[in-house]
Amino acid sequence: MSVQLHAATIATTTDNADTRLRVFDWAGVADDLDAQGCAMLEALLSPHECRALAGLYADDKLFRSRVVMGRHGFGRGEYKYFGYPLPDAVAGLRSAIYPRLAPIANRWNAAMGIDVRYPDTHAEFIARCHAAGQQRPTPLLLQYGAGDYNCLHQDLYGEQMFPLQVAILLSEPERDFSGGEFVLTEQRPRMQSRPQVVPLRQGDAVVFAVHQRPVQGTRGSYRVNLRHGVSCVRSGHRHTLGIIFHDAA
């Protein structure tokens, strides 16, 4: 019953996802993505919305699968992929964020010499995924306890891939957990990898590159490879909502 109340509350408060996204400086987001491979959307969700979303983890009916990371060498902790239909909050954010990122994704592909271009709406892109046999939803909730971590990885699920994704921290650092920093690494040609730690607070989102991004060099653009993960949680519990825009095969 409490989970149903949580879900109803989230659906009511995120119907205006498009409106709330208008407050962000999307030109600045594009600049940060170009420069760093990631950009923050501070206070995207309220603490109440974060707690409500984290509370959905207990309702197995909302999910299509559960992954225990240690069984696959992914790290420690676990996560669950939502099933269709997605909760209204998750579907609303996924649909509203995508068209703001599609122009960046198209510009990146052009710079990297990749022919793929992305349509204006998420519904059109998902139709493309489903036509290619990628029909399993990929938004997920992640749950970590003390000693848990997520190895550096890339969320690639098939031929159709959108080059940007979003993670939203649902727990408050130093209150709900300690440690557990979001980490991004960038592997540059003929150079050592560059790490970043993104200082997220509860309700903050980070937009970041899934796989590669273009970097302007003296002889034009070249590709750099990115991976992301979570450092070891020292105490408490950490929940994250992951919004991946492509579906899985």
Backbone bond lengths (Angstrom), bond angles and torsions (degrees), N, CA, C in turn:
res aa  C-N    CA-C-N  psi(-1)  N-CA   C-N-CA  omega(-1)  CA-C   N-CA-C  phi
1 M - - - 1.461 - - 1.525 111.15 -
2 S 1.335 116.83 -42.51 1.459 119.42 -179.58 1.520 111.18 -64.31
3 V 1.360 116.88 -36.39 1.463 119.76 178.95 1.518 110.25 -65.58
4 Q 1.345 117.92 -40.50 1.451 121.07 178.22 1.524 110.90 -61.77
5 L 1.336 116.55 -40.28 1.452 119.97 177.43 1.524 110.42 -64.51
6 H 1.338 116.65 -42.51 1.459 120.28 176.35 1.523 110.27 -55.73
7 A 1.328 117.12 -49.60 1.457 121.32 -175.76 1.523 111.16 -62.33
8 A 1.336 117.24 -41.24 1.456 120.50 179.30 1.522 110.73 -64.14
9 T 1.326 116.50 -39.65 1.456 120.70 -179.83 1.521 111.15 -64.69
10 I 1.329 116.48 -43.82 1.465 119.87 -179.77 1.522 110.34 -63.67
11 A 1.343 116.77 -43.45 1.453 120.46 -178.38 1.523 110.58 -58.74
12 T 1.332 117.17 -39.34 1.453 121.38 -179.56 1.517 111.36 -68.20
13 T 1.317 117.45 -41.45 1.464 120.57 -172.89 1.518 113.30 -84.81
14 T 1.303 119.70 -11.26 1.473 120.07 -179.43 1.523 112.82 -114.39
15 D 1.320 117.83 11.05 1.459 119.83 172.64 1.522 110.95 -60.45
16 N 1.333 116.93 -26.64 1.457 121.47 -179.12 1.528 111.73 -97.31
17 A 1.332 117.05 34.38 1.466 120.22 -178.16 1.525 111.38 -55.36
18 D 1.327 117.18 -42.69 1.460 119.57 -178.67 1.522 110.81 -64.26
19 T 1.333 116.13 -39.92 1.466 119.83 -179.65 1.514 111.28 -64.48
20 R 1.323 117.17 -44.53 1.466 118.83 -177.30 1.532 111.74 -68.49
21 L 1.322 117.19 -28.26 1.460 119.66 179.53 1.531 112.54 -71.78
22 R 1.329 116.89 -19.12 1.463 120.39 -179.29 1.523 112.52 -66.90
23 V 1.314 118.18 -19.10 1.475 120.07 -176.84 1.527 111.44 -75.34
24 F 1.321 117.64 -15.47 1.463 119.88 -176.73 1.527 110.89 -85.57
25 D 1.313 114.57 149.36 1.465 122.72 177.68 1.523 108.22 -83.84
26 W 1.321 116.94 92.80 1.455 120.14 -173.46 1.524 112.19 -73.72
27 A 1.335 117.28 -24.92 1.465 118.56 171.89 1.520 109.69 -66.30
28 G 1.336 116.47 -39.28 1.460 120.16 176.06 1.511 112.13 -66.70
29 V 1.344 116.74 -37.61 1.464 120.46 175.65 1.531 109.86 -59.92
30 A 1.331 116.67 -44.87 1.466 120.24 178.89 1.527 110.95 -61.76
31 D 1.329 116.58 -40.68 1.464 119.79 179.10 1.524 111.12 -62.98
32 D 1.342 117.08 -43.40 1.467 120.70 179.47 1.524 111.11 -64.80
33 L 1.327 116.78 -40.57 1.464 119.97 178.25 1.530 110.59 -63.70
34 D 1.314 116.48 -40.90 1.468 119.91 178.32 1.522 111.42 -64.07
35 A 1.325 116.33 -38.09 1.460 120.44 -174.55 1.519 112.98 -84.62
36 Q 1.342 117.07 -36.95 1.464 120.60 -170.64 1.526 114.81 -121.23
37 G 1.330 117.52 -15.88 1.461 120.05 -174.46 1.505 113.29 83.67
38 C 1.357 117.03 3.41 1.461 120.73 177.88 1.523 108.85 -154.35
39 A 1.326 116.07 160.00 1.461 122.27 178.05 1.519 108.12 -152.12
40 M 1.322 116.70 145.86 1.458 121.24 -178.97 1.522 112.00 -99.36
41 L 1.334 115.19 143.73 1.469 123.35 168.81 1.523 105.43 -116.39
42 E 1.327 116.76 96.39 1.460 120.36 -172.78 1.518 111.15 -75.21
43 A 1.350 115.58 137.96 1.472 123.50 176.67 1.528 111.80 55.76
44 L 1.322 116.86 42.78 1.467 120.36 176.69 1.526 110.38 -64.02
45 L 1.335 116.90 -40.00 1.458 122.04 177.96 1.522 110.02 -117.12
46 S 1.321 116.35 150.78 1.458 121.51 177.07 1.527 109.65 -79.58
47 P 1.351 118.28 161.25 1.464 119.65 175.08 1.526 112.67 -56.10
48 H 1.319 117.53 -37.84 1.471 120.44 178.64 1.524 111.01 -62.81
49 E 1.328 116.62 -44.73 1.461 120.05 178.73 1.525 111.44 -64.62
50 C 1.324 116.36 -37.80 1.465 120.10 178.10 1.527 111.12 -62.29
51 R 1.314 116.39 -46.33 1.477 119.60 179.57 1.523 110.88 -63.28
52 A 1.329 116.53 -38.70 1.457 119.81 -179.98 1.520 111.67 -65.67
53 L 1.320 116.64 -43.00 1.464 119.83 178.32 1.521 111.22 -65.07
54 A 1.324 117.41 -44.89 1.464 120.05 178.34 1.521 110.65 -60.07
55 G 1.333 117.12 -33.99 1.454 120.77 179.24 1.522 114.53 -65.97
56 L 1.330 117.09 -18.96 1.460 120.31 178.08 1.525 112.49 -67.70
57 Y 1.319 116.67 -18.82 1.468 119.97 -175.46 1.524 112.26 -57.84
58 A 1.311 117.05 -28.34 1.466 120.77 -176.49 1.526 113.15 -77.15
59 D 1.310 118.48 -13.97 1.468 121.68 -175.13 1.528 109.99 -97.50
60 D 1.325 117.00 94.21 1.466 121.31 -176.17 1.528 113.05 -62.06
61 K 1.320 117.32 -21.12 1.470 119.49 -178.24 1.523 112.11 -66.28
62 L 1.320 117.20 -18.47 1.461 120.52 -178.38 1.524 112.65 -83.69
63 F 1.332 117.24 -9.84 1.463 120.94 -168.75 1.520 111.59 -119.07
64 R 1.337 114.74 150.48 1.466 120.22 177.83 1.514 112.82 -94.04
65 S 1.347 118.07 -22.56 1.464 120.04 179.49 1.520 110.14 -162.48
66 R 1.340 114.55 158.38 1.469 122.79 176.86 1.523 107.60 -124.76
67 V 1.331 116.24 134.95 1.452 121.80 -178.90 1.522 108.99 -120.48
68 V 1.336 115.81 122.64 1.464 121.71 172.64 1.524 106.55 -94.68
69 M 1.312 116.67 112.82 1.464 120.79 -168.44 1.527 113.10 -59.87
70 G 1.330 117.29 -39.17 1.456 120.33 -176.32 1.522 113.60 -61.60
71 R 1.324 117.34 -25.36 1.470 120.39 -179.74 1.525 112.43 -72.43
72 H 1.331 116.84 -18.73 1.463 120.89 -174.73 1.525 112.56 -118.07
73 G 1.330 117.79 4.63 1.450 120.37 -177.96 1.509 113.83 75.25
74 F 1.344 116.99 20.06 1.463 120.91 -178.07 1.528 112.11 -85.25
75 G 1.317 117.31 -13.31 1.455 122.09 -173.83 1.518 109.30 137.54
76 R 1.338 116.26 -141.37 1.463 122.81 173.33 1.512 108.35 -136.65
77 G 1.332 116.17 148.25 1.458 121.47 -173.41 1.515 108.44 117.55
78 E 1.311 116.68 -169.33 1.462 119.77 -179.99 1.520 109.75 -153.51
79 Y 1.324 114.51 164.54 1.461 119.57 174.34 1.521 109.17 -151.16
80 K 1.345 114.47 161.84 1.453 121.98 179.85 1.522 109.05 -130.10
81 Y 1.347 115.45 134.12 1.451 121.69 174.03 1.527 109.39 -87.50
82 F 1.323 116.33 129.43 1.458 120.49 174.51 1.527 110.14 -64.37
83 G 1.329 115.77 148.60 1.448 121.46 170.89 1.520 110.23 -97.04
84 Y 1.333 116.21 165.03 1.463 120.53 171.77 1.524 109.14 -82.59
85 P 1.341 118.92 142.15 1.463 126.45 -2.20 1.525 110.99 -75.10
86 L 1.322 116.42 140.59 1.454 121.16 177.63 1.523 110.26 -66.86
87 P 1.335 117.97 151.23 1.465 119.66 169.98 1.528 110.08 -53.53
88 D 1.328 116.50 145.04 1.461 120.42 -175.39 1.527 112.13 -54.02
89 A 1.338 116.48 -39.89 1.463 119.58 -177.97 1.519 111.05 -61.24
90 V 1.325 116.44 -45.41 1.464 121.55 -177.30 1.526 110.28 -69.16
91 A 1.336 116.36 -46.03 1.467 120.19 178.99 1.519 110.96 -62.16
92 G 1.342 117.12 -40.28 1.458 120.68 -179.02 1.514 112.22 -64.49
93 L 1.331 116.88 -44.41 1.462 120.01 178.69 1.526 111.09 -66.07
94 R 1.319 116.09 -42.32 1.470 119.94 -179.13 1.531 110.75 -60.23
95 S 1.342 116.13 -44.67 1.462 120.43 -178.25 1.522 112.63 -71.30
96 A 1.344 116.55 -34.04 1.464 119.80 -175.87 1.523 112.83 -81.70
97 I 1.318 117.85 -31.55 1.465 120.30 -179.47 1.528 111.13 -77.34
98 Y 1.326 117.09 -38.58 1.471 121.37 -174.04 1.528 113.99 -50.35
99 P 1.366 120.17 -52.31 1.475 117.96 -175.04 1.520 113.90 -65.08
100 R 1.330 117.50 -17.97 1.466 120.51 176.16 1.529 111.22 -80.37
101 L 1.319 116.56 -21.79 1.465 120.92 -179.70 1.528 112.69 -98.27
102 A 1.340 117.98 -22.57 1.465 120.55 -176.65 1.533 112.81 -57.77
103 P 1.347 120.47 -41.82 1.476 118.25 177.81 1.522 112.89 -62.91
104 I 1.338 117.24 -35.19 1.463 120.74 176.99 1.528 109.43 -66.02
105 A 1.338 116.19 -45.33 1.460 120.76 179.54 1.527 111.30 -60.48
106 N 1.328 117.43 -41.61 1.467 120.71 179.33 1.527 111.13 -66.28
107 R 1.330 116.06 -39.86 1.461 119.61 179.00 1.528 110.62 -66.35
108 W 1.324 116.81 -41.16 1.464 120.30 177.47 1.525 111.32 -61.10
109 N 1.335 116.87 -46.79 1.463 119.20 -179.27 1.526 111.41 -61.42
110 A 1.334 116.08 -39.87 1.464 118.93 177.94 1.527 110.54 -61.84
111 A 1.327 117.00 -42.20 1.468 120.74 -179.36 1.516 112.14 -66.18
112 M 1.357 116.28 -31.60 1.465 120.17 -178.48 1.520 112.95 -91.74
113 G 1.331 116.76 3.31 1.456 119.99 179.41 1.509 113.86 72.33
114 I 1.332 116.83 27.48 1.463 122.38 178.05 1.522 108.39 -98.97
115 D 1.330 117.14 128.10 1.464 121.48 -172.54 1.529 113.82 -74.33
116 V 1.326 118.72 -20.05 1.461 121.47 -174.73 1.525 110.81 -64.90
117 R 1.337 116.81 134.83 1.457 122.96 172.34 1.532 108.61 -125.09
118 Y 1.311 115.83 150.47 1.458 121.52 -173.18 1.521 110.66 -106.31
119 P 1.339 117.72 139.42 1.470 120.83 -179.61 1.524 111.76 -69.84
120 D 1.323 116.01 170.99 1.463 121.30 -174.77 1.520 113.58 -70.90
121 T 1.329 117.41 -32.25 1.461 120.01 -174.92 1.524 111.08 -115.15
122 H 1.333 114.92 152.69 1.458 119.27 179.19 1.517 111.41 -66.62
123 A 1.332 117.26 -34.78 1.464 120.18 179.28 1.527 110.99 -58.41
124 E 1.330 116.87 -40.23 1.466 120.35 178.34 1.527 111.03 -66.39
125 F 1.331 116.24 -40.18 1.459 119.01 -179.80 1.526 111.20 -68.18
126 I 1.338 117.89 -40.61 1.463 120.81 178.44 1.525 110.42 -64.56
127 A 1.324 117.53 -36.33 1.469 119.91 175.67 1.526 110.06 -60.68
128 R 1.319 116.88 -38.27 1.467 121.17 176.95 1.531 110.31 -64.32
129 C 1.325 116.98 -43.59 1.469 121.05 177.14 1.516 111.08 -59.48
130 H 1.332 116.45 -48.19 1.461 120.70 -176.36 1.525 111.30 -65.53
131 A 1.331 117.13 -36.18 1.465 120.13 177.37 1.520 111.29 -65.03
132 A 1.346 116.58 -26.43 1.465 121.18 178.43 1.527 112.54 -90.06
133 G 1.329 117.12 7.75 1.458 121.24 178.35 1.516 114.49 88.44
134 Q 1.336 117.93 5.69 1.467 121.69 177.27 1.526 107.98 -96.57
135 Q 1.328 116.02 93.01 1.463 120.73 -170.36 1.525 113.54 -119.34
136 R 1.339 118.34 2.18 1.462 120.57 -178.82 1.529 109.84 -97.62
137 P 1.327 118.11 126.59 1.469 120.42 -177.32 1.519 111.51 -65.30
138 T 1.331 115.62 148.36 1.463 121.31 -175.52 1.528 115.69 -114.11
139 P 1.356 121.32 -12.12 1.472 117.84 174.18 1.530 110.29 -56.44
140 L 1.330 116.23 143.65 1.466 119.79 -171.76 1.517 111.46 -148.45
141 L 1.324 114.67 158.37 1.457 123.07 169.77 1.519 107.91 -110.87
142 L 1.330 116.07 133.61 1.460 121.76 179.06 1.520 109.42 -113.07
143 Q 1.322 115.95 142.06 1.460 122.14 -178.03 1.527 109.18 -131.09
144 Y 1.331 116.00 126.11 1.460 122.61 179.67 1.522 110.02 -124.86
145 G 1.330 116.29 144.17 1.450 123.02 170.62 1.521 109.90 -118.58
146 A 1.320 116.41 -174.54 1.463 120.88 -179.16 1.527 109.97 -58.36
147 G 1.319 116.79 131.93 1.462 122.68 -179.30 1.514 114.30 87.74
148 D 1.328 118.14 -5.06 1.463 121.32 -178.59 1.528 110.88 -86.31
149 Y 1.333 115.29 155.40 1.459 122.03 178.94 1.516 108.39 -161.35
150 N 1.327 116.37 166.37 1.461 121.83 179.26 1.528 107.96 -124.99
151 C 1.332 116.44 119.23 1.459 120.83 -179.09 1.532 110.63 -63.03
152 L 1.321 115.81 154.55 1.456 120.58 176.25 1.530 110.03 -59.83
153 H 1.323 115.97 133.19 1.466 119.68 -174.00 1.523 109.98 -159.04
154 Q 1.331 115.41 177.92 1.458 124.24 174.27 1.520 108.18 -132.49
155 D 1.319 117.68 138.38 1.468 121.94 -177.54 1.522 109.86 -93.54
156 L 1.331 115.49 80.12 1.459 123.40 179.76 1.528 107.99 -111.12
157 Y 1.324 117.09 125.31 1.464 119.69 -171.45 1.528 113.58 -125.81
158 G 1.294 118.18 7.20 1.451 119.60 -178.12 1.522 110.60 162.32
159 E 1.322 116.42 -175.80 1.461 121.73 -177.06 1.526 111.76 -63.48
160 Q 1.339 115.99 -40.73 1.463 120.10 178.35 1.522 109.29 -80.91
161 M 1.334 116.63 120.34 1.459 120.67 -175.64 1.517 109.58 -141.73
162 F 1.331 117.34 128.19 1.457 121.69 172.60 1.524 107.27 -92.57
163 P 1.336 118.93 131.52 1.463 120.33 -166.29 1.522 116.39 -81.17
164 L 1.335 118.45 4.43 1.457 121.77 178.32 1.518 109.76 -131.23
165 Q 1.322 117.09 149.08 1.454 121.74 176.41 1.523 109.24 -144.82
166 V 1.327 116.20 174.86 1.459 122.03 -173.47 1.519 109.56 -134.27
167 A 1.329 116.94 138.67 1.463 122.80 170.77 1.526 107.80 -124.63
168 I 1.328 116.40 135.46 1.461 122.09 -179.39 1.523 108.24 -120.81
169 L 1.315 116.96 121.89 1.459 121.52 179.61 1.524 109.05 -77.84
170 L 1.339 116.60 124.00 1.463 122.15 -176.41 1.522 112.80 -99.91
171 S 1.313 118.27 -7.30 1.466 123.28 -178.69 1.524 109.51 -116.06
172 E 1.333 116.16 159.41 1.462 120.72 -177.55 1.525 110.87 -99.84
173 P 1.350 117.68 119.27 1.466 120.10 177.86 1.525 111.92 -58.78
174 E 1.321 115.38 143.76 1.463 125.30 178.99 1.523 113.63 68.50
175 R 1.327 117.31 -2.17 1.466 120.22 170.07 1.525 109.51 -113.89
176 D 1.328 116.19 -54.55 1.461 120.90 179.77 1.524 112.08 -88.02
177 F 1.314 117.23 -28.26 1.465 121.01 -177.88 1.524 109.12 -158.41
178 S 1.325 115.78 164.47 1.468 121.91 170.17 1.516 108.64 -128.30
179 G 1.345 116.28 156.94 1.457 119.93 -172.70 1.524 108.84 75.90
180 G 1.329 115.95 -147.88 1.462 120.41 172.86 1.518 114.81 61.46
181 E 1.330 118.18 40.26 1.463 120.82 179.65 1.532 111.17 -76.09
182 F 1.332 115.54 145.23 1.461 120.97 173.50 1.526 108.29 -76.70
183 V 1.331 116.27 125.90 1.459 122.44 -174.06 1.526 109.42 -120.88
184 L 1.323 115.69 137.06 1.462 122.22 177.13 1.525 107.73 -128.88
185 T 1.326 116.79 132.76 1.461 119.96 176.22 1.519 109.95 -121.10
186 E 1.328 114.59 146.71 1.459 121.41 -178.08 1.519 108.66 -125.43
187 Q 1.323 115.90 120.29 1.465 121.82 -179.28 1.520 108.84 -97.05
188 R 1.317 115.93 112.47 1.453 121.84 -176.00 1.528 110.35 -102.72
189 P 1.333 117.93 143.87 1.466 120.28 -178.37 1.532 111.66 -59.00
190 R 1.328 115.04 131.65 1.463 122.88 175.99 1.533 113.11 58.87
191 M 1.322 116.70 23.40 1.463 121.50 178.39 1.528 108.45 -138.74
192 Q 1.335 116.65 161.70 1.450 120.19 175.54 1.529 110.25 -73.97
193 S 1.341 115.66 155.19 1.457 120.42 -177.82 1.533 110.92 -66.91
194 R 1.329 115.09 146.32 1.461 121.66 -179.57 1.527 109.38 -107.59
195 P 1.351 119.21 121.63 1.460 121.09 178.88 1.533 111.37 -94.78
196 Q 1.336 115.20 152.35 1.457 122.34 171.52 1.521 108.79 -134.66
197 V 1.319 117.15 142.08 1.459 122.75 170.15 1.522 106.94 -114.30
198 V 1.326 117.00 122.04 1.465 121.50 -176.50 1.528 108.66 -94.83
199 P 1.334 118.74 120.87 1.467 122.23 -172.98 1.529 112.86 -82.19
200 L 1.313 117.29 75.34 1.461 121.87 -177.27 1.527 111.74 -80.02
201 R 1.347 114.99 143.78 1.455 122.71 168.06 1.536 107.96 -113.65
202 Q 1.314 116.87 171.32 1.461 120.31 179.84 1.532 110.04 -57.00
203 G 1.326 115.77 129.83 1.459 121.62 179.12 1.507 114.94 89.53
204 D 1.341 117.30 -11.05 1.465 120.28 176.45 1.518 110.46 -76.99
205 A 1.327 115.09 145.51 1.461 121.52 174.25 1.512 109.54 -115.27
206 V 1.319 115.68 148.66 1.459 120.79 171.37 1.527 107.64 -121.34
207 V 1.325 115.88 128.21 1.463 123.14 172.73 1.521 106.49 -96.72
208 F 1.326 117.09 132.78 1.460 118.60 -175.62 1.522 111.03 -151.13
209 A 1.322 114.48 162.20 1.459 120.85 -178.88 1.520 110.87 -72.72
210 V 1.314 116.43 135.31 1.461 122.17 178.86 1.523 111.43 -72.28
211 H 1.322 116.40 -43.70 1.463 120.88 -167.89 1.532 111.99 -135.79
212 Q 1.337 116.08 -64.94 1.458 120.98 -177.17 1.523 110.07 -134.57
213 R 1.328 114.94 159.86 1.459 120.74 171.51 1.530 108.21 -144.89
214 P 1.334 117.55 157.60 1.459 119.82 178.31 1.527 111.03 -85.92
215 V 1.302 116.33 144.17 1.458 123.42 173.44 1.522 107.74 -127.08
216 Q 1.322 115.84 133.67 1.462 120.17 -178.89 1.519 110.08 -79.64
217 G 1.315 116.56 121.60 1.453 122.33 176.71 1.513 110.93 -111.90
218 T 1.307 116.63 -175.87 1.466 121.06 -178.44 1.528 112.00 -68.59
219 R 1.342 116.04 -22.29 1.471 120.36 -179.28 1.524 111.63 -113.69
220 G 1.322 117.26 26.57 1.444 121.19 -179.39 1.519 111.48 107.82
221 S 1.320 116.23 -170.13 1.463 121.46 -177.80 1.519 111.28 -80.27
222 Y 1.316 115.73 144.21 1.459 121.32 171.25 1.528 108.37 -133.54
223 R 1.324 115.97 163.66 1.461 121.43 -175.70 1.523 111.13 -94.81
224 V 1.337 115.21 139.53 1.457 120.24 169.92 1.527 108.16 -120.06
225 N 1.306 115.83 148.96 1.450 123.51 -174.59 1.530 109.51 -102.05
226 L 1.334 117.72 131.95 1.456 121.75 -177.59 1.520 111.63 -120.21
227 R 1.319 115.67 147.38 1.455 123.65 172.16 1.525 108.36 -135.36
228 H 1.323 115.97 156.43 1.451 119.74 -179.84 1.521 110.28 -136.02
229 G 1.317 116.48 158.82 1.462 121.36 179.81 1.519 109.87 -168.15
230 V 1.324 115.66 -171.35 1.467 122.56 -179.60 1.523 107.59 -132.17
231 S 1.333 116.61 129.79 1.459 120.65 178.46 1.533 110.45 -70.48
232 C 1.316 116.57 170.87 1.458 121.99 -174.35 1.534 111.25 -62.77
233 V 1.323 115.65 130.31 1.465 121.52 173.55 1.530 107.75 -77.95
234 R 1.303 116.35 123.25 1.473 120.00 -176.47 1.519 112.40 -84.63
235 S 1.336 116.96 -32.31 1.464 120.38 179.40 1.519 109.44 -158.96
236 G 1.344 115.93 158.07 1.452 120.95 174.95 1.511 113.84 81.22
237 H 1.340 115.21 -159.47 1.462 122.14 -178.38 1.525 109.64 -133.09
238 R 1.326 115.53 140.35 1.465 123.45 -176.60 1.514 109.01 -126.60
239 H 1.344 117.55 129.71 1.464 122.75 175.55 1.525 109.88 -120.75
240 T 1.313 115.32 143.07 1.462 121.92 179.98 1.522 109.21 -137.71
241 L 1.329 116.24 141.83 1.459 122.22 169.54 1.518 108.09 -100.58
242 G 1.325 116.97 124.63 1.457 122.01 176.08 1.517 110.12 -106.09
243 I 1.319 116.78 129.42 1.469 122.05 178.14 1.517 108.00 -116.67
244 I 1.321 114.82 105.64 1.464 123.40 176.86 1.530 106.61 -106.27
245 F 1.297 117.78 134.99 1.473 120.50 -168.92 1.517 113.23 -89.95
246 H 1.338 118.55 -21.02 1.458 120.47 174.89 1.527 109.56 -94.44
247 D 1.309 116.67 151.40 1.464 121.86 174.58 1.531 110.23 -92.45
248 A 1.328 115.24 171.13 1.463 121.58 -173.27 1.521 111.50 -105.96
249 A 1.313 115.18 151.82 1.466 120.85 176.75 1.530 109.53 -75.71
